[in-house]
Amino acid sequence: MKSWLEQAREESGLTVSQCAIAIRQPIEVYLQIERRPGTISLNELKALCDLFSEAAQTRVQQAIMDAIG
């Protein structure tokens, strides 16, 4: 099952490499974050949201709302 972060990346048409560069992390680190998006920092999330499509940003917002209850 894909994480909300992976879904948002794919929905935006971005590669893993593009996202890793955006958060200034190696690809391996980005993939770990994508598998466990609860570990993402706010700065990393902001950097990714700057790249994401509007629909993907909505997905991120919903994931945050679901997480905080």
PDB file of N, CA, C and O in Angstrom:
ATOM      1  N   MET A   1       0.830  -1.171   0.000  1.00  0.00           N
ATOM      2  CA  MET A   1       0.000   0.000   0.000  1.00  0.00           C
ATOM      3  C   MET A   1       0.885   1.248   0.000  1.00  0.00           C
ATOM      4  O   MET A   1       1.843   1.340   0.768  1.00  0.00           O
ATOM      5  N   LYS A   2       0.559   2.188  -0.853  1.00  0.00           N
ATOM      6  CA  LYS A   2       1.354   3.401  -0.976  1.00  0.00           C
ATOM      7  C   LYS A   2       0.997   4.394   0.126  1.00  0.00           C
ATOM      8  O   LYS A   2      -0.162   4.529   0.517  1.00  0.00           O
ATOM      9  N   SER A   3       2.016   5.076   0.610  1.00  0.00           N
ATOM     10  CA  SER A   3       1.791   6.120   1.606  1.00  0.00           C
ATOM     11  C   SER A   3       1.183   7.342   0.928  1.00  0.00           C
ATOM     12  O   SER A   3       1.226   7.481  -0.294  1.00  0.00           O
ATOM     13  N   TRP A   4       0.623   8.217   1.741  1.00  0.00           N
ATOM     14  CA  TRP A   4       0.055   9.448   1.184  1.00  0.00           C
ATOM     15  C   TRP A   4       1.134  10.296   0.533  1.00  0.00           C
ATOM     16  O   TRP A   4       0.854  11.034  -0.412  1.00  0.00           O
ATOM     17  N   LEU A   5       2.358  10.203   1.022  1.00  0.00           N
ATOM     18  CA  LEU A   5       3.452  10.978   0.445  1.00  0.00           C
ATOM     19  C   LEU A   5       3.827  10.438  -0.937  1.00  0.00           C
ATOM     20  O   LEU A   5       4.063  11.210  -1.866  1.00  0.00           O
ATOM     21  N   GLU A   6       3.882   9.132  -1.065  1.00  0.00           N
ATOM     22  CA  GLU A   6       4.164   8.534  -2.375  1.00  0.00           C
ATOM     23  C   GLU A   6       3.042   8.860  -3.359  1.00  0.00           C
ATOM     24  O   GLU A   6       3.302   9.180  -4.518  1.00  0.00           O
ATOM     25  N   GLN A   7       1.816   8.779  -2.900  1.00  0.00           N
ATOM     26  CA  GLN A   7       0.678   9.115  -3.761  1.00  0.00           C
ATOM     27  C   GLN A   7       0.751  10.568  -4.217  1.00  0.00           C
ATOM     28  O   GLN A   7       0.501  10.865  -5.385  1.00  0.00           O
ATOM     29  N   ALA A   8       1.090  11.468  -3.310  1.00  0.00           N
ATOM     30  CA  ALA A   8       1.191  12.890  -3.657  1.00  0.00           C
ATOM     31  C   ALA A   8       2.310  13.129  -4.670  1.00  0.00           C
ATOM     32  O   ALA A   8       2.144  13.904  -5.612  1.00  0.00           O
ATOM     33  N   ARG A   9       3.446  12.466  -4.474  1.00  0.00           N
ATOM     34  CA  ARG A   9       4.561  12.605  -5.418  1.00  0.00           C
ATOM     35  C   ARG A   9       4.155  12.135  -6.798  1.00  0.00           C
ATOM     36  O   ARG A   9       4.374  12.832  -7.789  1.00  0.00           O
ATOM     37  N   GLU A  10       3.562  10.950  -6.867  1.00  0.00           N
ATOM     38  CA  GLU A  10       3.156  10.395  -8.156  1.00  0.00           C
ATOM     39  C   GLU A  10       2.073  11.250  -8.807  1.00  0.00           C
ATOM     40  O   GLU A  10       2.096  11.477 -10.017  1.00  0.00           O
ATOM     41  N   GLU A  11       1.135  11.719  -8.007  1.00  0.00           N
ATOM     42  CA  GLU A  11       0.054  12.564  -8.513  1.00  0.00           C
ATOM     43  C   GLU A  11       0.607  13.862  -9.119  1.00  0.00           C
ATOM     44  O   GLU A  11       0.009  14.439 -10.026  1.00  0.00           O
ATOM     45  N   SER A  12       1.741  14.300  -8.608  1.00  0.00           N
ATOM     46  CA  SER A  12       2.373  15.522  -9.099  1.00  0.00           C
ATOM     47  C   SER A  12       3.300  15.261 -10.281  1.00  0.00           C
ATOM     48  O   SER A  12       3.824  16.197 -10.884  1.00  0.00           O
ATOM     49  N   GLY A  13       3.499  13.996 -10.609  1.00  0.00           N
ATOM     50  CA  GLY A  13       4.371  13.659 -11.731  1.00  0.00           C
ATOM     51  C   GLY A  13       5.846  13.859 -11.429  1.00  0.00           C
ATOM     52  O   GLY A  13       6.644  14.108 -12.333  1.00  0.00           O
ATOM     53  N   LEU A  14       6.203  13.750 -10.166  1.00  0.00           N
ATOM     54  CA  LEU A  14       7.588  13.961  -9.753  1.00  0.00           C
ATOM     55  C   LEU A  14       8.305  12.633  -9.557  1.00  0.00           C
ATOM     56  O   LEU A  14       7.691  11.613  -9.243  1.00  0.00           O
ATOM     57  N   THR A  15       9.610  12.670  -9.750  1.00  0.00           N
ATOM     58  CA  THR A  15      10.421  11.481  -9.512  1.00  0.00           C
ATOM     59  C   THR A  15      10.925  11.478  -8.071  1.00  0.00           C
ATOM     60  O   THR A  15      10.901  12.500  -7.386  1.00  0.00           O
ATOM     61  N   VAL A  16      11.371  10.333  -7.638  1.00  0.00           N
ATOM     62  CA  VAL A  16      11.981  10.203  -6.316  1.00  0.00           C
ATOM     63  C   VAL A  16      13.193  11.126  -6.236  1.00  0.00           C
ATOM     64  O   VAL A  16      13.407  11.789  -5.221  1.00  0.00           O
ATOM     65  N   SER A  17      13.973  11.168  -7.291  1.00  0.00           N
ATOM     66  CA  SER A  17      15.161  12.010  -7.324  1.00  0.00           C
ATOM     67  C   SER A  17      14.824  13.490  -7.154  1.00  0.00           C
ATOM     68  O   SER A  17      15.504  14.194  -6.407  1.00  0.00           O
ATOM     69  N   GLN A  18      13.801  13.960  -7.827  1.00  0.00           N
ATOM     70  CA  GLN A  18      13.396  15.364  -7.698  1.00  0.00           C
ATOM     71  C   GLN A  18      13.000  15.697  -6.266  1.00  0.00           C
ATOM     72  O   GLN A  18      13.333  16.763  -5.750  1.00  0.00           O
ATOM     73  N   CYS A  19      12.296  14.786  -5.639  1.00  0.00           N
ATOM     74  CA  CYS A  19      11.864  15.020  -4.255  1.00  0.00           C
ATOM     75  C   CYS A  19      13.038  14.961  -3.300  1.00  0.00           C
ATOM     76  O   CYS A  19      13.110  15.751  -2.358  1.00  0.00           O
ATOM     77  N   ALA A  20      13.952  14.044  -3.525  1.00  0.00           N
ATOM     78  CA  ALA A  20      15.138  13.947  -2.672  1.00  0.00           C
ATOM     79  C   ALA A  20      15.963  15.228  -2.768  1.00  0.00           C
ATOM     80  O   ALA A  20      16.459  15.728  -1.758  1.00  0.00           O
ATOM     81  N   ILE A  21      16.105  15.747  -3.958  1.00  0.00           N
ATOM     82  CA  ILE A  21      16.843  16.998  -4.146  1.00  0.00           C
ATOM     83  C   ILE A  21      16.137  18.145  -3.425  1.00  0.00           C
ATOM     84  O   ILE A  21      16.783  18.985  -2.800  1.00  0.00           O
ATOM     85  N   ALA A  22      14.817  18.173  -3.515  1.00  0.00           N
ATOM     86  CA  ALA A  22      14.043  19.253  -2.885  1.00  0.00           C
ATOM     87  C   ALA A  22      14.229  19.299  -1.377  1.00  0.00           C
ATOM     88  O   ALA A  22      14.228  20.375  -0.779  1.00  0.00           O
ATOM     89  N   ILE A  23      14.389  18.132  -0.764  1.00  0.00           N
ATOM     90  CA  ILE A  23      14.568  18.114   0.699  1.00  0.00           C
ATOM     91  C   ILE A  23      16.042  17.957   1.091  1.00  0.00           C
ATOM     92  O   ILE A  23      16.376  17.802   2.266  1.00  0.00           O
ATOM     93  N   ARG A  24      16.904  18.003   0.087  1.00  0.00           N
ATOM     94  CA  ARG A  24      18.355  17.955   0.306  1.00  0.00           C
ATOM     95  C   ARG A  24      18.800  16.716   1.073  1.00  0.00           C
ATOM     96  O   ARG A  24      19.587  16.780   2.018  1.00  0.00           O
ATOM     97  N   GLN A  25      18.263  15.588   0.624  1.00  0.00           N
ATOM     98  CA  GLN A  25      18.602  14.301   1.233  1.00  0.00           C
ATOM     99  C   GLN A  25      18.954  13.308   0.131  1.00  0.00           C
ATOM    100  O   GLN A  25      18.501  13.458  -1.004  1.00  0.00           O
ATOM    101  N   PRO A  26      19.750  12.302   0.451  1.00  0.00           N
ATOM    102  CA  PRO A  26      20.003  11.238  -0.521  1.00  0.00           C
ATOM    103  C   PRO A  26      18.697  10.512  -0.864  1.00  0.00           C
ATOM    104  O   PRO A  26      17.749  10.523  -0.079  1.00  0.00           O
ATOM    105  N   ILE A  27      18.658   9.903  -2.003  1.00  0.00           N
ATOM    106  CA  ILE A  27      17.467   9.180  -2.445  1.00  0.00           C
ATOM    107  C   ILE A  27      17.053   8.140  -1.405  1.00  0.00           C
ATOM    108  O   ILE A  27      15.864   7.987  -1.125  1.00  0.00           O
ATOM    109  N   GLU A  28      18.007   7.432  -0.838  1.00  0.00           N
ATOM    110  CA  GLU A  28      17.694   6.382   0.128  1.00  0.00           C
ATOM    111  C   GLU A  28      16.955   6.956   1.344  1.00  0.00           C
ATOM    112  O   GLU A  28      16.027   6.338   1.865  1.00  0.00           O
ATOM    113  N   VAL A  29      17.372   8.125   1.781  1.00  0.00           N
ATOM    114  CA  VAL A  29      16.719   8.773   2.927  1.00  0.00           C
ATOM    115  C   VAL A  29      15.316   9.209   2.536  1.00  0.00           C
ATOM    116  O   VAL A  29      14.366   9.025   3.298  1.00  0.00           O
ATOM    117  N   TYR A  30      15.186   9.790   1.342  1.00  0.00           N
ATOM    118  CA  TYR A  30      13.854  10.203   0.894  1.00  0.00           C
ATOM    119  C   TYR A  30      12.920   8.992   0.842  1.00  0.00           C
ATOM    120  O   TYR A  30      11.775   9.075   1.286  1.00  0.00           O
ATOM    121  N   LEU A  31      13.397   7.881   0.308  1.00  0.00           N
ATOM    122  CA  LEU A  31      12.545   6.690   0.209  1.00  0.00           C
ATOM    123  C   LEU A  31      12.114   6.183   1.579  1.00  0.00           C
ATOM    124  O   LEU A  31      10.994   5.697   1.734  1.00  0.00           O
ATOM    125  N   GLN A  32      12.991   6.292   2.576  1.00  0.00           N
ATOM    126  CA  GLN A  32      12.610   5.921   3.942  1.00  0.00           C
ATOM    127  C   GLN A  32      11.496   6.830   4.446  1.00  0.00           C
ATOM    128  O   GLN A  32      10.544   6.366   5.073  1.00  0.00           O
ATOM    129  N   ILE A  33      11.617   8.113   4.172  1.00  0.00           N
ATOM    130  CA  ILE A  33      10.585   9.068   4.580  1.00  0.00           C
ATOM    131  C   ILE A  33       9.283   8.768   3.856  1.00  0.00           C
ATOM    132  O   ILE A  33       8.208   8.821   4.452  1.00  0.00           O
ATOM    133  N   GLU A  34       9.380   8.453   2.571  1.00  0.00           N
ATOM    134  CA  GLU A  34       8.176   8.165   1.799  1.00  0.00           C
ATOM    135  C   GLU A  34       7.448   6.933   2.334  1.00  0.00           C
ATOM    136  O   GLU A  34       6.218   6.891   2.340  1.00  0.00           O
ATOM    137  N   ARG A  35       8.202   5.939   2.779  1.00  0.00           N
ATOM    138  CA  ARG A  35       7.593   4.732   3.347  1.00  0.00           C
ATOM    139  C   ARG A  35       6.994   4.995   4.722  1.00  0.00           C
ATOM    140  O   ARG A  35       6.008   4.368   5.109  1.00  0.00           O
ATOM    141  N   ARG A  36       7.600   5.935   5.462  1.00  0.00           N
ATOM    142  CA  ARG A  36       7.132   6.283   6.811  1.00  0.00           C
ATOM    143  C   ARG A  36       6.995   7.802   6.899  1.00  0.00           C
ATOM    144  O   ARG A  36       7.803   8.461   7.553  1.00  0.00           O
ATOM    145  N   PRO A  37       5.971   8.359   6.242  1.00  0.00           N
ATOM    146  CA  PRO A  37       5.870   9.817   6.147  1.00  0.00           C
ATOM    147  C   PRO A  37       5.656  10.529   7.475  1.00  0.00           C
ATOM    148  O   PRO A  37       5.762  11.754   7.536  1.00  0.00           O
ATOM    149  N   GLY A  38       5.362   9.803   8.517  1.00  0.00           N
ATOM    150  CA  GLY A  38       5.234  10.424   9.827  1.00  0.00           C
ATOM    151  C   GLY A  38       6.565  10.946  10.350  1.00  0.00           C
ATOM    152  O   GLY A  38       6.600  11.675  11.341  1.00  0.00           O
ATOM    153  N   THR A  39       7.656  10.580   9.692  1.00  0.00           N
ATOM    154  CA  THR A  39       8.984  11.008  10.116  1.00  0.00           C
ATOM    155  C   THR A  39       9.455  12.269   9.401  1.00  0.00           C
ATOM    156  O   THR A  39      10.554  12.751   9.674  1.00  0.00           O
ATOM    157  N   ILE A  40       8.653  12.809   8.500  1.00  0.00           N
ATOM    158  CA  ILE A  40       9.072  13.977   7.726  1.00  0.00           C
ATOM    159  C   ILE A  40       9.067  15.226   8.602  1.00  0.00           C
ATOM    160  O   ILE A  40       8.195  15.404   9.452  1.00  0.00           O
ATOM    161  N   SER A  41      10.049  16.078   8.381  1.00  0.00           N
ATOM    162  CA  SER A  41      10.086  17.338   9.134  1.00  0.00           C
ATOM    163  C   SER A  41       9.179  18.361   8.444  1.00  0.00           C
ATOM    164  O   SER A  41       8.831  18.211   7.273  1.00  0.00           O
ATOM    165  N   LEU A  42       8.814  19.380   9.175  1.00  0.00           N
ATOM    166  CA  LEU A  42       7.980  20.426   8.584  1.00  0.00           C
ATOM    167  C   LEU A  42       8.705  21.141   7.453  1.00  0.00           C
ATOM    168  O   LEU A  42       8.086  21.491   6.447  1.00  0.00           O
ATOM    169  N   ASN A  43       9.993  21.359   7.602  1.00  0.00           N
ATOM    170  CA  ASN A  43      10.761  22.002   6.532  1.00  0.00           C
ATOM    171  C   ASN A  43      10.787  21.138   5.275  1.00  0.00           C
ATOM    172  O   ASN A  43      10.661  21.650   4.162  1.00  0.00           O
ATOM    173  N   GLU A  44      10.950  19.835   5.451  1.00  0.00           N
ATOM    174  CA  GLU A  44      10.937  18.929   4.301  1.00  0.00           C
ATOM    175  C   GLU A  44       9.561  18.910   3.648  1.00  0.00           C
ATOM    176  O   GLU A  44       9.449  18.932   2.422  1.00  0.00           O
ATOM    177  N   LEU A  45       8.523  18.869   4.465  1.00  0.00           N
ATOM    178  CA  LEU A  45       7.165  18.852   3.935  1.00  0.00           C
ATOM    179  C   LEU A  45       6.873  20.125   3.151  1.00  0.00           C
ATOM    180  O   LEU A  45       6.254  20.071   2.089  1.00  0.00           O
ATOM    181  N   LYS A  46       7.311  21.258   3.662  1.00  0.00           N
ATOM    182  CA  LYS A  46       7.110  22.538   2.970  1.00  0.00           C
ATOM    183  C   LYS A  46       7.825  22.527   1.627  1.00  0.00           C
ATOM    184  O   LYS A  46       7.262  22.970   0.626  1.00  0.00           O
ATOM    185  N   ALA A  47       9.055  22.028   1.588  1.00  0.00           N
ATOM    186  CA  ALA A  47       9.817  21.974   0.344  1.00  0.00           C
ATOM    187  C   ALA A  47       9.107  21.108  -0.694  1.00  0.00           C
ATOM    188  O   ALA A  47       9.074  21.450  -1.876  1.00  0.00           O
ATOM    189  N   LEU A  48       8.547  19.996  -0.254  1.00  0.00           N
ATOM    190  CA  LEU A  48       7.838  19.120  -1.179  1.00  0.00           C
ATOM    191  C   LEU A  48       6.528  19.748  -1.638  1.00  0.00           C
ATOM    192  O   LEU A  48       6.188  19.682  -2.819  1.00  0.00           O
ATOM    193  N   CYS A  49       5.806  20.345  -0.727  1.00  0.00           N
ATOM    194  CA  CYS A  49       4.525  20.964  -1.091  1.00  0.00           C
ATOM    195  C   CYS A  49       4.716  22.091  -2.094  1.00  0.00           C
ATOM    196  O   CYS A  49       3.823  22.364  -2.895  1.00  0.00           O
ATOM    197  N   ASP A  50       5.866  22.744  -2.059  1.00  0.00           N
ATOM    198  CA  ASP A  50       6.160  23.776  -3.049  1.00  0.00           C
ATOM    199  C   ASP A  50       6.239  23.187  -4.457  1.00  0.00           C
ATOM    200  O   ASP A  50       6.013  23.891  -5.442  1.00  0.00           O
ATOM    201  N   LEU A  51       6.558  21.901  -4.548  1.00  0.00           N
ATOM    202  CA  LEU A  51       6.645  21.219  -5.847  1.00  0.00           C
ATOM    203  C   LEU A  51       5.345  20.525  -6.244  1.00  0.00           C
ATOM    204  O   LEU A  51       5.060  20.360  -7.430  1.00  0.00           O
ATOM    205  N   PHE A  52       4.570  20.126  -5.258  1.00  0.00           N
ATOM    206  CA  PHE A  52       3.383  19.312  -5.511  1.00  0.00           C
ATOM    207  C   PHE A  52       2.294  20.080  -6.243  1.00  0.00           C
ATOM    208  O   PHE A  52       2.182  21.301  -6.133  1.00  0.00           O
ATOM    209  N   SER A  53       1.504  19.337  -6.986  1.00  0.00           N
ATOM    210  CA  SER A  53       0.326  19.897  -7.643  1.00  0.00           C
ATOM    211  C   SER A  53      -0.705  20.282  -6.588  1.00  0.00           C
ATOM    212  O   SER A  53      -0.593  19.900  -5.423  1.00  0.00           O
ATOM    213  N   GLU A  54      -1.693  21.031  -7.008  1.00  0.00           N
ATOM    214  CA  GLU A  54      -2.746  21.445  -6.073  1.00  0.00           C
ATOM    215  C   GLU A  54      -3.474  20.234  -5.489  1.00  0.00           C
ATOM    216  O   GLU A  54      -3.771  20.199  -4.295  1.00  0.00           O
ATOM    217  N   ALA A  55      -3.757  19.253  -6.327  1.00  0.00           N
ATOM    218  CA  ALA A  55      -4.441  18.046  -5.850  1.00  0.00           C
ATOM    219  C   ALA A  55      -3.578  17.300  -4.830  1.00  0.00           C
ATOM    220  O   ALA A  55      -4.090  16.783  -3.836  1.00  0.00           O
ATOM    221  N   ALA A  56      -2.284  17.248  -5.078  1.00  0.00           N
ATOM    222  CA  ALA A  56      -1.382  16.570  -4.153  1.00  0.00           C
ATOM    223  C   ALA A  56      -1.277  17.339  -2.847  1.00  0.00           C
ATOM    224  O   ALA A  56      -1.178  16.730  -1.781  1.00  0.00           O
ATOM    225  N   GLN A  57      -1.296  18.668  -2.908  1.00  0.00           N
ATOM    226  CA  GLN A  57      -1.277  19.470  -1.693  1.00  0.00           C
ATOM    227  C   GLN A  57      -2.522  19.199  -0.851  1.00  0.00           C
ATOM    228  O   GLN A  57      -2.453  19.153   0.378  1.00  0.00           O
ATOM    229  N   THR A  58      -3.652  19.021  -1.517  1.00  0.00           N
ATOM    230  CA  THR A  58      -4.887  18.684  -0.811  1.00  0.00           C
ATOM    231  C   THR A  58      -4.750  17.328  -0.134  1.00  0.00           C
ATOM    232  O   THR A  58      -5.222  17.143   0.988  1.00  0.00           O
ATOM    233  N   ARG A  59      -4.111  16.383  -0.805  1.00  0.00           N
ATOM    234  CA  ARG A  59      -3.878  15.057  -0.211  1.00  0.00           C
ATOM    235  C   ARG A  59      -3.023  15.183   1.049  1.00  0.00           C
ATOM    236  O   ARG A  59      -3.294  14.528   2.055  1.00  0.00           O
ATOM    237  N   VAL A  60      -2.003  16.016   0.990  1.00  0.00           N
ATOM    238  CA  VAL A  60      -1.126  16.240   2.145  1.00  0.00           C
ATOM    239  C   VAL A  60      -1.924  16.864   3.293  1.00  0.00           C
ATOM    240  O   VAL A  60      -1.811  16.434   4.441  1.00  0.00           O
ATOM    241  N   GLN A  61      -2.716  17.862   2.979  1.00  0.00           N
ATOM    242  CA  GLN A  61      -3.534  18.511   4.009  1.00  0.00           C
ATOM    243  C   GLN A  61      -4.462  17.504   4.680  1.00  0.00           C
ATOM    244  O   GLN A  61      -4.630  17.527   5.899  1.00  0.00           O
ATOM    245  N   GLN A  62      -5.055  16.634   3.899  1.00  0.00           N
ATOM    246  CA  GLN A  62      -5.968  15.630   4.461  1.00  0.00           C
ATOM    247  C   GLN A  62      -5.203  14.652   5.347  1.00  0.00           C
ATOM    248  O   GLN A  62      -5.696  14.256   6.403  1.00  0.00           O
ATOM    249  N   ALA A  63      -4.015  14.265   4.930  1.00  0.00           N
ATOM    250  CA  ALA A  63      -3.199  13.351   5.736  1.00  0.00           C
ATOM    251  C   ALA A  63      -2.844  13.994   7.078  1.00  0.00           C
ATOM    252  O   ALA A  63      -2.845  13.328   8.113  1.00  0.00           O
ATOM    253  N   ILE A  64      -2.543  15.282   7.051  1.00  0.00           N
ATOM    254  CA  ILE A  64      -2.223  15.992   8.298  1.00  0.00           C
ATOM    255  C   ILE A  64      -3.460  16.048   9.198  1.00  0.00           C
ATOM    256  O   ILE A  64      -3.368  15.795  10.400  1.00  0.00           O
ATOM    257  N   MET A  65      -4.591  16.371   8.628  1.00  0.00           N
ATOM    258  CA  MET A  65      -5.821  16.432   9.418  1.00  0.00           C
ATOM    259  C   MET A  65      -6.164  15.072  10.010  1.00  0.00           C
ATOM    260  O   MET A  65      -6.598  14.992  11.160  1.00  0.00           O
ATOM    261  N   ASP A  66      -5.976  14.010   9.246  1.00  0.00           N
ATOM    262  CA  ASP A  66      -6.231  12.657   9.741  1.00  0.00           C
ATOM    263  C   ASP A  66      -5.287  12.321  10.904  1.00  0.00           C
ATOM    264  O   ASP A  66      -5.680  11.659  11.864  1.00  0.00           O
ATOM    265  N   ALA A  67      -4.034  12.790  10.798  1.00  0.00           N
ATOM    266  CA  ALA A  67      -3.040  12.476  11.821  1.00  0.00           C
ATOM    267  C   ALA A  67      -3.300  13.196  13.137  1.00  0.00           C
ATOM    268  O   ALA A  67      -3.032  12.661  14.212  1.00  0.00           O
ATOM    269  N   ILE A  68      -3.825  14.414  13.041  1.00  0.00           N
ATOM    270  CA  ILE A  68      -4.035  15.168  14.285  1.00  0.00           C
ATOM    271  C   ILE A  68      -5.425  14.961  14.864  1.00  0.00           C
ATOM    272  O   ILE A  68      -5.733  15.406  15.970  1.00  0.00           O
ATOM    273  N   GLY A  69      -6.249  14.281  14.095  1.00  0.00           N
ATOM    274  CA  GLY A  69      -7.562  13.911  14.606  1.00  0.00           C
ATOM    275  C   GLY A  69      -8.532  14.998  14.454  1.00  0.00           C
ATOM    276  O   GLY A  69      -9.692  14.849  14.836  1.00  0.00           O
TER     277      GLY A  69
END
